[in-house]
Amino acid sequence: MLLNPFLIIIYLIDVVQRMDRRQFTRVIFRAALIAMIVFWFFAILGDVVFISVVQAEFASFQIFGGIVFLLIGLQFVFRGPTAIEILRGDSKQLAGAIAMPLLIGPGTISASVIAGKKLAPLAACASVFLAVSISILIMISLKILHDFTLPKREALIQRYIEIAGRITALFVGTISIEMIMKGIRAWAEKF
């Protein structure tokens, strides 16, 4: 759910509009590879990263990640799709810039840690691979559909972007509050 390609494509609308299909596909595959490696790392090591390396509870990450996510959601409400362009910045390494704020975020890292807790390491890595692969293939398909439809239905595409942008803001805000609440509950259980 956190890698929902129909919502992520809204974040990438500027990239979709300015790149040809081949460039877009290459950049998305690189971003997916970066994201998968990070997700596998957290799925396998999970809480060990937070407890041993960072020396913080996973609940703290959930609370902070929820706050970051909430700020992104609020930016999206007030600025629309341009909020993501601002967050992503003007990077020379677009694949990394897409991977980090869009694919790799507090929610997806949390989901990777939880998958690692609930599944065997190989099964957790396979589930991450499957989720990222499906999401990326759908985004590439949406790029193809965009390029095919744009000349004939530009107004329809702009309407979709506007509607999906509002839904995205609600979705991101809801997930962020849920992350904060889960973090607070997990932290409170320690006492």
Secondary structure, DSSP 4 states (H G I P E B T S, - for coil): -TT-HHHHHHHTHHHHHHS-HHHHHHHHHHHHHHHHHHHHHHHHHTHHIIIIII-S-HHHHHHHHHHHHHHHHHHHHHHTTHHHHHHH-S-S-HHHHHIIIIISSHHHHHHHHHHHHHS-HHHHHHHHHHHHHHHHHHHHHHHHHHHHHHHHHHHHHHHHHHHHHHHHHHHHHHHHHHHHHHHHHHHHTT-
